[in-house]
Amino acid sequence: MHFKLIIAFVDSNKTDNILEAARTKGATGSTIISQARGEGLKHNKTFLGLNIETPRDVLLLLVERHLSRDILETIADTGNFESNPKEGIAFQVDVEDAVGVMHQIHALEHTIKEKI
């Protein structure tokens, strides 16, 4: 089984909804890194030297490659990434090897057979 790593940078108030939507498409788990800070094309405005920005979470999802594009698009749709450039971004990268995921492989075997 081959995996992809989906990395998403999202507003922390959208994390739960995005993860729930990703699970409906086959994601079996995630790692959340809280309190990340991002910067786009323009610097965020400050007030008295304090940044005015919403907290961000970094979501890491190791997913089976046949499910990855659907999960990625679901994350983008749920997070409204295309409607506003400040909503977040997500991308996927190939994973050459992974350990500690046998429980996910067993859970995904039936789902993947239906997809292929």
C-alpha positions, -999 to +999 in steps of 0.1 A: +000+000+000+013+035-009+007+066+011+006+103+006+010+129+033-016+157+032-004+189+049-031+215+056-027+249+072-061+260+086-077+284+110-080+266+143-118+272+144-122+251+112-100+222+123-127+199+136-150+204+106-121+198+081-110+166+100-146+153+101-150+159+064-116+142+056-127+111+076-159+108+055-136+104+025-113+078+040-088+096+063-081+073+092-063+098+115-043+129+118-017+148+137-025+184+147+001+210+154-014+240+171-005+277+172+013+278+139+018+312+122+016+318+085+023+346+062+010+352+027+018+377+000+011+406+023+023+410+059-005+409+085-013+442+101-003+448+137-018+468+165+006+483+190+032+458+179+009+428+183-001+406+154-037+406+145-043+371+132-063+340+140-045+310+153-036+283+127-033+246+130-012+224+108-029+191+100-009+161+089-028+133+074-012+101+062-036+087+036-037+059+010-028+073-024-060+063-041-080+083-016-056+113-014-070+135-041-106+132-029-095+140+006-074+169-005-103+184-025-127+178+005-103+197+028-102+226+003-140+227-001-147+224+036-121+251+045-132+274+016-096+277+005-104+289-030-129+316-020-104+336+001-066+334+000-064+338+038-085+307+046-057+282+043-038+259+020-033+222+016-010+200-004+001+164-007+035+148-010+045+113-018+056+091+011+084+067+003+080+046+033+061+045+066+061+024+098+036+021+125+006+022+102-004-015+100-037-007+119-045+018+091-037-007+064-061-032+078-088-006+082-083+006+046-080-027+027-118-030+021-122+006+012-093+005-013-106-026-030-138-008-037-120+022-052-097+002-075 
